[in-house]
Amino acid sequence: MTDKTYTPPKVWKWDAESGGKFASINRPIAGPTHNKELPKGQHNLQLHSLATPNGVKVTIMLEELLAAGIAEAEYDAYLINIMEGDQFSSGFVDINPNSKIPALIDYGTTPPTRVFESGSILLYLAEKFNAFIPKQPAQRTECLNWLFWQMASAPILGGGFGHFYAYAPEKYQYPIDRYTMEVKRQLDVLDRQLAEHTYIAGEEYTIADIAIYPWYGALVNNTVYEAAEFLEAHTYKNVLRWAKAIGKREAVKRGRMVNRAWGEPHEQLHERHQASDFELNTQDKIGPAEDVL
């Protein structure tokens, strides 16, 4: 479709009927829409999430902690169906006033600690369990450089490129070109970094890798937005090498399943309460959702 000139009004008004596919979950106001308490399992760590790239970061981290022998990282994971507005329940808003997944409650502290925003959760868990974050100041700073790089870059990929390329009700060249250019620049940033290092922040696997893989690893592997050919993902050989290596990790495989409710049954685990849950299949798919940042 050819781009049309749009003149913004003096004062913008919300038109709920013009929200497209995701009109039911997009609104310009915060706060709960209904009263509903969140379920609570037996473990100190209670996760409420969905297996979008942002949600997968946290489940990968938790599974990696458990794989490293840290039993205190056992957790319960409950599905938040964003297409049904679960993120606007009073219980969820209490732990994340921004109504975005993932959100975590740590009942191992007094009072319980709420943690929201995926980067904050990764850092919280890394510091709590002293794992997947370098101990030396210089290496730790480099790890955090890349963690925060991902926090700043992912909205361009998800809310920008992903929305206009894959989800917008109408396709316009200008926003697709604009965000494609930036996403390819970001992939080049990663490719150059990974040309000199095994992992994102150096030779150590860290929360930087755990944060970046669910977005950019999925992108080059064509499991998000189905845009690998469009972006010429095969040209980012170092990113592909890194993504393949991360994807082979057993904890990563498990983490990608948790709170997933679409795809093949063997890829799904709606709720996770113990390691044996991975042996079970799930039902009642909710369909793929636009990733909520």
Backbone as a ProteinNet text record, in pm:
[ID]
protein_1_A
[PRIMARY]
MTDKTYTPPKVWKWDAESGGKFASINRPIAGPTHNKELPKGQHNLQLHSLATPNGVKVTIMLEELLAAGIAEAEYDAYLINIMEGDQFSSGFVDINPNSKIPALIDYGTTPPTRVFESGSILLYLAEKFNAFIPKQPAQRTECLNWLFWQMASAPILGGGFGHFYAYAPEKYQYPIDRYTMEVKRQLDVLDRQLAEHTYIAGEEYTIADIAIYPWYGALVNNTVYEAAEFLEAHTYKNVLRWAKAIGKREAVKRGRMVNRAWGEPHEQLHERHQASDFELNTQDKIGPAEDVL
[TERTIARY]
84.7	0	88.3	49.1	125.3	105.6	214.6	204.8	116.5	38.9	-45.6	2.6	-13.1	23.7	-78.2	-28.8	-115.5	-82.5	-182.5	-164.6	-219.9	-135.9	-185.1	-281.7	-386.4	-477.9	-409.4	-467.4	-410.5	-407.7	-512.5	-520.3	-558	-471.6	-497.9	-609.2	-700.7	-808.5	-798.3	-822.9	-816.3	-938.9	-917.9	-1025.2	-1009	-1084.7	-1067.7	-1092.9	-1169	-1201	-1090	-988.3	-883	-755.4	-764.5	-645.4	-597.4	-672.4	-630.6	-642.7	-557	-562.9	-553	-481.2	-454.7	-531.3	-643.9	-721.9	-765.1	-791.2	-843.2	-740.7	-611.1	-510.1	-430.2	-462.5	-392.4	-483.8	-434.5	-513.1	-417.8	-459.5	-368.3	-372.8	-428.1	-437.7	-383.8	-342.4	-288.7	-392.3	-351	-438.8	-515.3	-575	-648.2	-784.1	-828.8	-963.8	-1059.6	-1004.8	-1089.5	-1012.8	-1087.9	-1028.9	-1005.7	-883.4	-850.9	-716.8	-714.1	-589.7	-506.2	-375.2	-286.8	-273.2	-257.9	-233.7	-95.7	-75.7	53.2	88.3	208	255.4	339.4	415.8	487.3	625.2	680.1	817.3	823.2	938.5	955.1	941.3	992.5	988.8	862.8	782.2	655.6	659.6	654.3	662.8	527.1	490.6	366	404.2	384.6	448.9	384.7	446.1	407	535.5	541.2	665.9	691.6	674.8	725.2	875.3	950	1093.3	1124.5	1048	1075.6	1048.9	943.4	914.5	1016.6	1060.5	1155.5	1289	1327.6	1452	1453.9	1344.1	1340.1	1331.1	1252.5	1242.9	1373.9	1443.4	1576.3	1669.3	1667.4	1753.9	1725.5	1599.6	1564.1	1606.6	1586.4	1627.1	1779.2	1850.7	1996.7	2045.1	1981.3	2018.8	1999	1887	1860.5	1960.5	1993.4	2091.9	2229.3	2255.5	2383.8	2384.9	2276.1	2270.9	2220.7	2159.3	2109.1	1962.9	1940.4	1806.5	1712.9	1769.3	1686.5	1619.1	1656.7	1596	1470.3	1425.7	1300.8	1188.2	1097.9	996.2	865.6	760.1	630.8	609.5	567.4	541.3	396.4	325.8	185.2	168.3	79.1	54.9	-28.5	17.5	-59.7	-102.8	-230.5	-284.3	-310.8	-216.7	-229.4	-341.3	-379.1	-488.7	-623.3	-627.5	-749.7	-744.1	-635.3	-624.7	-585.8	-522.3	-481.3	-385.8	-309.6	-210.7	-275.8	-407.2	-478.5	-556	-535.3	-601.1	-539.4	-614.8	-564.6	-441.8	-440.6	-326.9	-200.2	-211.6	-92.5	-45.9	-137.4	-99.4	-30.5	-64.6	1.9	151.6	190	332.5	398.3	320.2	374.9	273.7	288.3	194.3	196	295.9	304.5	228.4	173.8	89.9	157.7	285.5	358.3	423	428.6	500.7	647.5	735.8	712.4	711.4	658	661.6	687.8	767.5	812.8	789.4	752.1	746.4	840.8	926.2	1016.8	964.9	905.9	852.8	960.9	1084.6	1194.4	1249.7	1192.4	1233.6	1118.7	1150.9	1048.8	1059	959.3	840.9	876.8	782.9	809.9	853.1	941.4	994.9	928.9	873.2	821.2	931.3	940.7	1041.3	973.3	977.5	923.1	1023.2	997.9	1089.7	1192.5	1200.6	1281.8	1428.1	1484.5	1624.2	1645.4	1551.7	1561.4	1552.2	1465.8	1452	1581.1	1640.3	1766	1875.2	1886.8	1989.4	1960.8	1835.8	1797.6	1836.1	1804	1833.6	1984.2	2053.9	2199.3	2267.3	2224	2284.4	2239.8	2116.3	2064.7	2140.1	2168.1	2230.5	2377.2	2430	2571.1	2608.5	2533	2552.8	2521.4	2593.4	2573.3	2595.2	2679.3	2724.5	2869.9	2959.8	3101.3	3125.2	3227.1	3261.5	3358.1	3447.1	3542.6	3471.6	3501.9	3429.7	3426.6	3540.2	3543.5	3454.8	3463	3380.5	3232.9	3207.8	3068.7	3008.9	3084.5	3036	3010.1	3099.5	3078	2949.3	2925.3	2801.3	2679.7	2685.8	2573	2559	2671	2662.4	2568.9	2588.7	2511.4	2370.7	2355.1	2220.2	2135.2	2190.3	2114	2105.5	2201.6	2189.3	2063.3	2041.6	1922.3	1794.6	1794.4	1675.2	1639.6	1742.9	1719.7	1688.4	1742.5	1729.8	1603.4	1558.4	1444.5	1316.5	1284.8	1164.3	1169.2	1289	1301.7	1267	1313.8	1286.8	1141.3	1090.5	955.8	846.3	847.8	743.3	755.5	875.7	897	889.5	999.4	1003.5	895.6	887.1	791.9	649.5	615.2	477.5	446.3	527.7	495.2	515.3	611.7	635.7	536.5	505.2	427.1	284.5	256.4	128.5	39.2	95.3	14.3	-96.9	-217.1	-328.2	-304.7	-218.8	-183	-31.4	24.3	168.7	207	297.4	348	499.5	551.5	694.1	780.7	741.2	829.6	864.7	766.7	805.2	879.1	843.5	913.7	1058	1079.6	1216.9	1295.5	1232.7	1301.4	1346.1	1255.4	1290.1	1375.7	1358.9	1445.5	1590.5	1611.4	1746.5	1809.6	1735.3	1790.1	1812.1	1720.5	1737.5	1859.6	1881.6	2000.1	2127.5	2121.5	2237.1	2263.9	2157.1	2173.8	2233.7	2188.2	2244.8	2392.6	2428.6	2569.2	2651.1	2593.6	2660.8	2691.8	2592.1	2612.4	2712	2701.2	2788.7	2935	2961.5	3098.5	3149.6	3063.8	3104.1	3134.4	3049	3064.5	3173.6	3224.3	3339.5	3464.6	3465.4	3583.3	3562.7	3439.1	3410.2	3318.1	3332.6	3246.4	3104	3093	2961.9	2954.6	2839	2814.5	2912.7	2935.6	3020	3161.7	3197.4	3332.8	3333.5	3409.7	3421.7	3334.1	3254.8	3168.4	3022.5	2944.5	2799.7	2732.3	2659.2	2605.1	2460.2	2407.3	2271.9	2261.9	2373.2	2368.3	2323.1	2378.2	2336.2	2190.6	2154.5	2019	1917.2	1954.2	1863.9	1852.2	1963.6	1966.6	1918.8	1946.9	1913.1	1764.8	1670.2	1529.6	1478.9	1543.4	1506.7	1587.3	1716.2	1798.6	1835.4	1847.9	1864.8	1741.1	1624.6	1499.1	1483.5	1530.4	1517.1	1598.1	1724.6	1807.6	1769.5	1708.5	1661.4	1521.4	1463.2	1333.1	1217.5	1229.9	1121.2	1043.9	1077.1	997.5	984.3	862	826.6	848	910.1	935.6	998.4	1102.8	1163.9	1310	1356.8	1498.8	1541.9	1462.4	1498.1	1494.7	1392.4	1377.7	1498.5	1548.9	1661.6	1797.7	1796.2	1920.1	1998.2	1927.6	1987.2	2108.3	2114.1	2226.1	2359.7	2355.7	2480.8	2544.3	2469.5	2522.2	2574.4	2685.2	2734.7	2775.7	2827.3	2868.2	2747.5	2645	2521	2459.5	2460.2	2404.6	2483.8	2615.6	2698.3	2664.5	2656.4	2623.9	2483.3	2385.2	2246.8	2234.4	2306.7	2302.7	2357.7	2467.9	2529.1	2437.8	2377.1	2287	2166.6	2112.3	1992.6	2011.4	2134.9	2162.4	2162.8	2166.9	2171.5	2038.1	2044.2	1921.9	1834.2	1896.6	1818.6	1745.3	1807.5	1743.8	1624.2	1639.6	1528	1409.3	1438.6	1330.2	1269.2	1356	1306	1214.3	1240.7	1156.8	1018.3	1004.7	875.6	783.1	840	759.2	670.2	542.2	440.7	415	450	421.9	290.4	199.9	67	30	129.2	104.3	212.7	195.5	291.1	257.7	354.4	333.7	318.6	235	213.2	341.7	440.5	563.8	650.3	613.2	687.2	628	517.2	440.5	448.5	448.4	430.6	362.6	229.2	153.3	194.9	205.2	248.7	366.2	453.8	567.9	577.5	576	585	698.3	742.8	852.7	913.7	1034.1	1107.3	1032.3	956.6	885.4	773.6	735.6	629.8	668	796.7	839	805.3	771.9	734.8	590.4	515.4	373.7	351.1	251.9	210.7	94.9	68.1	-39.6	-137.7	-251.5	-358	-406.4	-517.6	-581.8	-488	-441.9	-352.5	-424	-351.7	-410.8	-372.2	-281.9	-239	-125.9	-41.9	73.6	27.9	103.3	68.7	178.3	141.5	241.5	320.6	453	536.6	519	487.8	463.4	592.9	634.4	765.8	756.8
-119.2	0	124.3	223.5	346.9	429.5	486.9	571	691.7	729.4	846.6	951.5	1075.1	1182.7	1191.7	1203.7	1211.7	1338.3	1418.6	1539.5	1515.1	1509.7	1484.1	1593.6	1555.2	1656.7	1736	1846.7	1928.4	1851.6	1774.7	1691	1549.8	1452.3	1313.5	1255.1	1181.3	1113.1	963.7	885.1	740.2	687.4	613.3	547.8	398.5	343.1	202.9	108.8	152.9	66.4	62.1	144.8	151.2	81.3	0	-64.1	-184.5	-229.6	-343.9	-473	-569.1	-703.1	-702.6	-606.7	-606.9	-498.2	-455.7	-347.7	-381.7	-509.8	-548	-533	-527.2	-517.5	-387.7	-302.1	-173.8	-61.3	18.3	131	234.4	360.6	467.6	497.5	406.1	427.2	304.5	324.5	216	171.1	78.5	33.9	-92	-157.2	-282.3	-258.4	-360.1	-357.1	-447.4	-536.4	-628.2	-680.5	-727.1	-780.5	-929.8	-971.9	-1114.2	-1135.4	-1223.9	-1255.2	-1350.3	-1341.8	-1432.5	-1562.8	-1674.8	-1801.4	-1800.2	-1885.6	-1894.4	-2040.2	-2078.5	-2214.4	-2230.3	-2338.8	-2373.9	-2310.7	-2259.8	-2210.2	-2061.2	-2016.1	-1873.9	-1787.4	-1836.8	-1758.9	-1791.3	-1689.2	-1702.9	-1615	-1679.6	-1609.4	-1608.1	-1493.1	-1477.8	-1420.5	-1501.2	-1463.3	-1531.9	-1512.9	-1573.3	-1589.6	-1692.5	-1725.4	-1640	-1509.3	-1416.3	-1401.5	-1335.7	-1320.1	-1261.7	-1164.1	-1107.3	-1206.7	-1285.6	-1386.4	-1498.4	-1539.2	-1649.6	-1617	-1490.2	-1453.8	-1507.8	-1489.2	-1522.2	-1672.6	-1742.4	-1887.2	-1955.7	-1904.9	-1957.8	-1936.2	-1817.2	-1787.2	-1881.1	-1901.9	-1988.4	-2132.9	-2179	-2315.3	-2328.2	-2224.8	-2228.1	-2232.5	-2158	-2159.9	-2299.5	-2361.2	-2496	-2596	-2581.2	-2669.7	-2654.3	-2535.9	-2510.5	-2563.5	-2627.2	-2688	-2597	-2485.7	-2390.4	-2423.7	-2509.3	-2559.1	-2448.6	-2342.2	-2231.7	-2154.3	-2183.2	-2116	-2187.4	-2291.5	-2356.7	-2254.5	-2272.5	-2169	-2228.5	-2151.5	-2179.4	-2075.4	-2119.9	-2028.1	-2041.2	-1930.6	-1927	-1847.8	-1895.6	-1834.6	-1707.3	-1601.8	-1478.2	-1467.5	-1486.5	-1480.5	-1334.1	-1272.8	-1129.6	-1098.9	-1196.9	-1172.8	-1167.7	-1224.8	-1220.4	-1110.8	-1036.3	-925.6	-964.6	-1083.5	-1124.2	-1023.4	-953.1	-857.6	-733.6	-720.8	-606.4	-644.7	-765.3	-802.7	-725.3	-709.7	-635.3	-703.2	-837.2	-908.1	-885.3	-887.1	-866.5	-721.7	-627.4	-486.4	-456.4	-531	-511.5	-542.2	-638.9	-670.1	-602.8	-559.9	-478.7	-373.3	-251.6	-144.9	-110.1	-159.9	-135.4	-239.6	-342	-443.9	-511.2	-541.5	-614.7	-737.7	-845.4	-962.9	-946.2	-1012.2	-1100	-1021.9	-1084.8	-1026.2	-1137.8	-1107.2	-1207.5	-1158.2	-1250.5	-1221.3	-1317.3	-1263	-1343.8	-1343	-1455.4	-1468.4	-1510.3	-1520.5	-1554	-1434.7	-1317	-1196.3	-1146.7	-1064	-1005.9	-854	-786.9	-841.3	-900.1	-968.5	-1022.6	-911.4	-946.6	-851	-870.6	-763.4	-771.5	-725.3	-791.7	-756.7	-757.9	-645.9	-642.3	-577.5	-593.2	-564.5	-677.5	-738.7	-859.3	-836.7	-723	-695.9	-686.1	-624.4	-613.1	-750.6	-836.7	-971.3	-1050.4	-1042.2	-1112.9	-1066.2	-935.8	-882.8	-921.9	-917	-955	-1100.1	-1189.6	-1330.8	-1357.5	-1289.1	-1307.3	-1265.2	-1154.4	-1106.4	-1189.7	-1232.2	-1311.4	-1443.9	-1505.8	-1637.7	-1635.6	-1514.6	-1499.5	-1589.7	-1577.3	-1664.7	-1591.2	-1628.7	-1576.4	-1425.6	-1375.9	-1237.4	-1235.7	-1175.6	-1179.1	-1112.9	-1161.3	-1106.6	-989.2	-989.7	-880.3	-755.1	-637.8	-515.5	-485.5	-499.8	-467.1	-560.3	-690.8	-787.7	-773.3	-742.9	-721.4	-601.5	-495.2	-375.8	-405.9	-483.3	-519.3	-600.7	-691.9	-769.6	-678.2	-583.3	-491.4	-397.2	-361.1	-281	-348.5	-478.5	-550.9	-583.3	-602.8	-622.3	-499.1	-381.8	-259.5	-223.8	-268.7	-255.2	-325.5	-444.1	-519.1	-448.5	-394.5	-325	-206.8	-136.7	-20.1	-59.4	-172.8	-210.3	-288.9	-373.5	-460.3	-385.7	-269.4	-198.8	-162.8	-138.5	-113.3	-238.9	-353.1	-479.6	-522.2	-520.9	-570.7	-470.3	-360	-259.5	-183.7	-179.9	-110.7	-205	-276	-365.3	-473.1	-545.1	-654.6	-610.1	-495.8	-448.4	-412.1	-327.1	-278.6	-384.4	-475.8	-579.8	-695	-735.3	-857.2	-835.8	-730.3	-721.1	-604.1	-500.1	-381.9	-419.4	-364.7	-398.2	-350.4	-251.6	-203.1	-192	-224.2	-219.5	-88.9	-15.2	109.1	100.3	148.8	134	212	335.5	419.2	355.3	315	256.8	124.1	43.4	-83.8	-57.8	33.8	67.6	124.6	212.4	278.7	178.2	89.5	-5.5	-120.6	-159	-261.8	-215.5	-91.5	-36.7	-45.6	-10.5	-10.4	-152.8	-244.6	-382.9	-445.4	-419	-471	-409.5	-283.7	-222.2	-291.7	-322.4	-391.8	-530.7	-602.1	-732.8	-722.1	-615.8	-595	-564.3	-488.6	-462	-595.3	-682.1	-811.4	-897.7	-897.5	-981.6	-941.7	-812.7	-765.8	-801.9	-789.4	-825.8	-975.3	-1056.3	-1201.2	-1254.2	-1171.4	-1211	-1222.8	-1153.4	-1149.3	-1220.2	-1265.3	-1326.8	-1446.9	-1543.5	-1661.2	-1625.3	-1543.9	-1499.1	-1347.1	-1293.4	-1150.6	-1062.1	-1091.8	-1004.5	-1056.9	-1159.6	-1213	-1363.6	-1431	-1576.6	-1646.9	-1570.8	-1626.6	-1609.1	-1714.8	-1712.9	-1638.2	-1532.6	-1444.8	-1406.5	-1324.5	-1273.4	-1186.8	-1138.4	-1065.6	-1158.7	-1279.6	-1378.4	-1419	-1439.4	-1482.7	-1376.5	-1249.6	-1141.3	-1126.8	-1140.8	-1111.1	-1228.3	-1350.1	-1467.4	-1478.1	-1461.4	-1480.9	-1384	-1269.3	-1174.5	-1198.2	-1182.1	-1180.9	-1321.2	-1414.3	-1553.2	-1604.5	-1570.8	-1611	-1545.5	-1423.2	-1351.6	-1420.1	-1449	-1510.3	-1656.1	-1720.2	-1857.4	-1864.1	-1748.7	-1736.3	-1788.5	-1779.8	-1823.1	-1705.9	-1585.1	-1468.3	-1380.2	-1344.7	-1257.1	-1319	-1437.3	-1504.1	-1405.9	-1339.3	-1232.2	-1259.2	-1382.2	-1410.5	-1384.8	-1425.7	-1402.7	-1254	-1186.1	-1042.3	-965.7	-1006.9	-938.9	-994.2	-1096.6	-1163	-1210.6	-1281.4	-1326.2	-1415.8	-1485.5	-1575.8	-1502.7	-1371.8	-1296.2	-1264.9	-1282.5	-1253.5	-1383.6	-1430.2	-1564.7	-1582.3	-1479	-1490.2	-1495.8	-1421.3	-1428.5	-1566.6	-1622.1	-1755.6	-1861.1	-1850.9	-1944.6	-1939.9	-1819.9	-1799.1	-1850.3	-1816.9	-1858.3	-2010.2	-2076.3	-2222	-2283.1	-2227.8	-2279.2	-2259.3	-2142.5	-2116.4	-2209.5	-2225.9	-2307.6	-2453.5	-2502.2	-2641.5	-2666.9	-2562.3	-2579.6	-2635.8	-2738.9	-2803.8	-2708.3	-2623.3	-2527.1	-2429.5	-2392.4	-2302.7	-2371.9	-2497.4	-2572.2	-2576.7	-2602.2	-2607	-2468.9	-2368.3	-2233.3	-2183.8	-2223.2	-2180	-2243.1	-2355.4	-2423.6	-2361.1	-2307	-2262.4	-2145	-2155.1	-2052.8	-2036.6	-2137.4	-2136.5	-2209.4	-2148.4	-2205.1	-2202.5	-2214.4	-2225.2	-2313.5	-2351.4	-2439.7	-2585.8	-2672.9	-2815.9	-2847.3	-2946.8	-2980.1	-3008.4	-3073.3	-3106	-2982.8	-2867.8	-2743.5	-2661	-2705.4	-2624.5	-2674.9	-2581	-2609.8	-2487.1	-2493.3	-2375.9	-2328.4	-2421.2	-2389.7	-2480.9	-2428.7	-2507.3	-2497.8	-2614.1	-2617	-2705.9	-2797.3	-2886.5	-2941.8	-2995.7	-3040.7	-3146.9	-3231.7	-3339.6	-3288.4	-3161.9	-3106.3	-3108.7	-3108	-3107.1	-3236.6	-3339.3	-3465.3	-3465.6	-3362.1	-3355.1	-3262.6	-3291.7	-3202.5	-3118.1	-3007.3	-2917.9	-2902.3	-2844.1	-2827.1	-2683.7	-2658.1	-2526.1	-2415.7	-2421.9	-2319	-2184.4	-2078.3	-1945.6	-1872.7	-1926.3	-1862.2	-1766.3	-1743.7	-1652.7	-1512.4	-1443	-1307.1	-1211.8	-1087.2	-984.1	-967.8	-965.2	-958.2	-825.1	-833	-714	-672.6	-550	-503.3	-448.2
0	0	0	-75.9	-83.5	43.6	92.8	211.2	183.3	283.9	273.1	372.7	336.7	427.9	540.4	661	777.3	853.5	879.7	959	1098.2	1200.9	1336.7	1381.1	1453.4	1506.8	1617.4	1654	1760.9	1892	1918.7	2038.9	1995.7	2030.4	1991.9	2077.9	2015.2	2084.4	2058.3	2163.5	2150.7	2078.7	1972.5	1898.9	1920.1	2013	2049.5	1933.2	1834.2	1721.6	1617.9	1631.8	1530.9	1574.6	1677.2	1729.7	1653.3	1551.9	1475	1553.8	1523.1	1580.6	1732.2	1787.9	1931.2	2005.3	1947.1	2008.1	2150	2176.3	2307.3	2418.9	2386.1	2491.7	2484.6	2390.2	2378.5	2425.2	2516.7	2566.5	2623.1	2627.7	2671.4	2820.4	2898.9	3042.7	3115.4	3240.4	3322	3424	3509.3	3616.6	3580.9	3681.3	3658.1	3593.4	3520.4	3462.5	3538.6	3622.2	3696.9	3817.7	3916	4038	4024.2	4045.3	4042.1	4109.2	4207.9	4275.5	4190.1	4204.3	4134.2	4211.9	4143	4213.1	4276.6	4373.9	4443.5	4467	4422.1	4439.8	4564.8	4571.2	4694	4704.1	4593.9	4596.2	4628.4	4672.6	4702.3	4577.4	4465.1	4341	4263.3	4242.3	4171	4046.6	3930.1	3802.9	3734	3681.5	3606.3	3470.8	3364.8	3239.3	3120.1	3005.8	2878.7	2798.1	2713.7	2644.1	2520.8	2534.5	2434.5	2460.1	2372.5	2399.7	2537.3	2581.6	2713.4	2825.4	2812	2912.4	2912.7	2794.1	2781.2	2847	2847.8	2915.6	3058.7	3130.1	3272.1	3293.4	3214.1	3232.3	3194.3	3093	3062.9	3182.3	3238.8	3353.1	3470.4	3500.7	3612.6	3586.1	3463.6	3431	3431.4	3389.3	3394.9	3539.7	3626.7	3769.1	3827.8	3794.2	3843.9	3786.4	3658.3	3595.2	3658.1	3712.8	3779.9	3923	3964	4096.5	4206	4170	4269.1	4299	4395.8	4426.7	4472.9	4531.8	4580.8	4467.2	4343.5	4228.4	4178.3	4250.6	4211.5	4209.2	4116.7	4095.3	4045.5	4062.6	4000.6	3892.2	3775.3	3663.9	3620.7	3623	3584.2	3454.3	3371	3240.7	3253.9	3189	3175.9	3030.2	3006.2	2870	2835.8	2765.9	2739.6	2641.8	2558.3	2464.7	2535.7	2656.6	2737	2843.1	2848.6	2942.7	3083.6	3100.7	3235.1	3299.2	3216.3	3268.8	3329.5	3312.6	3370.5	3496	3546.3	3671.7	3786.9	3894	4010.1	4069.1	4070.6	4125.4	4044.8	3912	3829.3	3837.8	3835.5	3843.5	3976.1	4080.6	4209.9	4200.8	4116.8	4106.7	3987.4	3889.6	3780.7	3739.3	3788.3	3754	3606	3533.8	3389.3	3307.5	3372.7	3307.1	3188.7	3203	3099.9	3162.6	3085.5	3132.5	3099.9	3177.4	3292.4	3422.4	3526.4	3660.5	3760.6	3861.4	3957.6	4098.9	4188.2	4331.5	4402.4	4487.3	4568.3	4711.9	4753.2	4888.7	4987.8	4939.5	5028.9	5102.8	5080.8	5151.5	5237.9	5335.6	5423.9	5419.8	5364.2	5298.5	5162.8	5096.4	4963.6	4867.6	4775.8	4678.7	4543	4489.4	4353.2	4257.3	4143.7	4044.2	3907.2	3838.4	3703.1	3608.7	3479.7	3369.6	3361.6	3244.2	3228	3263.2	3226.6	3260.5	3409.7	3478.1	3624.1	3688.4	3635.4	3690.8	3671.5	3552	3527.4	3623.2	3640.6	3729.8	3874.2	3914.3	4050.2	4078.9	3987.1	4006.9	4002.5	3912.1	3902.7	4032	4088.2	4212.3	4332.1	4332.8	4444.5	4456.9	4341.3	4342.3	4300	4275.3	4240.2	4122.4	4015.8	3900.8	3771.3	3665	3530.2	3521.2	3609.7	3601.9	3650.1	3574.4	3613.1	3747.7	3816	3948.4	3939.8	3840.8	3826.3	3774.5	3830.4	3793.7	3643.1	3575.4	3432.7	3352.1	3381.4	3309.5	3344.7	3472.2	3514.5	3440.8	3430.6	3360.1	3214	3151.2	3011.1	2994.6	3087.7	3085.6	3095.3	3188.2	3205.4	3086.5	3022.9	2900.3	2799.6	2779.3	2679.3	2727.5	2857.4	2910.2	2882.1	2911.3	2889.7	2741.6	2662.7	2516.9	2468.9	2520.7	2479	2523.5	2644.3	2692.7	2602.2	2554.4	2469.1	2325.5	2280.8	2140.1	2108.7	2200.6	2172.9	2134.3	2192.8	2146	1997.8	1945.1	1801.9	1724.5	1773.9	1706.2	1721.5	1844.1	1869.3	1837.6	1908.8	1889.4	1759.6	1701.3	1574.6	1457	1429.5	1314.1	1320	1431.3	1441.4	1420.4	1479.5	1465.3	1320.9	1261.2	1126.8	1018.7	1038.9	938.9	950.8	1074.1	1093.1	1142	1217.9	1286.6	1246.8	1190.6	1158.4	1060.9	1079.4	989	846.1	827.7	694.8	685.9	571.4	552.2	481.8	544.4	486.8	473.6	364.4	336.6	434	465.6	546.9	681.4	766.3	895.8	880.4	780.6	761.4	721.5	628.6	589.5	706.9	781.5	892.4	997.4	1037.3	1142.2	1091	965.4	908.1	907.4	867.8	866.7	1005.6	1108.3	1243.5	1295.4	1264.6	1309.5	1244	1115.9	1049.3	1108.2	1147.5	1213.9	1346.6	1422.5	1549.4	1529.7	1427.8	1398.8	1363	1294.1	1259.8	1385.1	1477.6	1605.5	1674.5	1683.1	1747.4	1671.3	1539.8	1458.7	1475.6	1480.7	1500.6	1640.1	1740.6	1876	1885.4	1824.8	1833.1	1741.8	1653.4	1571.9	1658.1	1770.4	1856.7	1989.4	2017.8	2147.2	2129.1	2216.4	2212.3	2250.2	2354.9	2401.5	2391	2419.8	2396.8	2473.6	2600	2682.1	2699	2624.7	2635.2	2621.3	2705.6	2698.7	2801.2	2873.5	2978.4	2939.6	2955.4	2930.9	3046.1	3014.1	3117.2	3089.2	3178.7	3158.5	3033.1	2981.1	2853.9	2741.8	2738.2	2638.7	2661.8	2787.3	2820.3	2781.4	2789.9	2751.7	2600.8	2530.7	2386.8	2301.9	2345.4	2264.4	2229.2	2323.2	2287	2180.5	2165.3	2060.1	1932.6	1941.3	1820.2	1773.8	1867	1827.1	1756.1	1810.2	1746.3	1609.5	1596.6	1470.1	1360.1	1386.2	1282.6	1259.8	1359.2	1342	1282.2	1253	1187	1271.4	1403.3	1490	1548.7	1506.8	1542.7	1418.5	1384.4	1272.3	1133.8	1125.7	996.8	897.6	945.3	867.1	834.5	855	834.9	691.2	594.8	454.6	422.5	469.4	444.3	497.2	612.5	676	633.3	547.1	506.1	628.3	715.1	840.1	817.7	704.6	679.1	668.4	650.1	636.3	771.4	880.8	1014.3	1074.6	1021.6	1050.1	1195.9	1256.7	1397.3	1490	1457	1535.3	1521.4	1400.6	1378.3	1455.9	1456.5	1531.3	1679.7	1732.2	1874.2	1905.7	1821.4	1845.1	1843.4	1754.1	1747.7	1875.2	1925.3	2047.1	2167.5	2179.7	2292.7	2285.1	2165.4	2148.1	2183	2185.1	2219.2	2369.6	2449.3	2594.3	2643.6	2728.7	2775.2	2856.4	2935.5	3013.5	2923	2813.2	2716.9	2652.2	2617.1	2558.8	2654.9	2781.2	2879.4	2900.2	2912.1	2935.8	2825.9	2703.3	2591.4	2595.4	2665.5	2674.3	2777.3	2884.3	2997.8	2959.1	2998	2968.9	2819.4	2742.5	2599.3	2575.7	2500.7	2478.4	2330.7	2244.3	2100.4	2040.1	1915.6	1852	1877.2	1856.8	1876.8	2025.5	2058	2199.7	2276.9	2212.4	2284.4	2310.8	2251.7	2273.4	2386.2	2442.8	2536.1	2679.9	2771.8	2913.4	2973.3	2983.1	3026.2	3164.7	3258.2	3393.6	3429.8	3514.8	3559.3	3710.5	3777	3922.4	3972.5	3889.3	3924.7	3797	3808.9	3690.5	3612.2	3680.6	3613.6	3523.2	3537.5	3453	3305.2	3275	3135.4	3063	3138.3	3077.4	3030.1	3066.5	3033.1	2914.7	2835	2727.6	2776.1	2706.4	2743.6	2629.8	2662.1	2564	2567.5	2495.2	2496.2	2453	2328.6	2276.5	2270.5	2295.9	2289.3	2162.6	2084	1961	1986.5	1885.3	1902.4	1932	2013.7	2054.4	2013.7	1989.8	1966.3	2094.5	2081.4	2199.6	2270.7	2398.6	2479	2544.6	2522.9	2569.9	2711.8
[MASK]
+++++++++++++++++++++++++++++++++++++++++++++++++++++++++++++++++++++++++++++++++++++++++++++++++++++++++++++++++++++++++++++++++++++++++++++++++++++++++++++++++++++++++++++++++++++++++++++++++++++++++++++++++++++++++++++++++++++++++++++++++++++++++++++++++++++++++++++++++++++++++++++++++++++

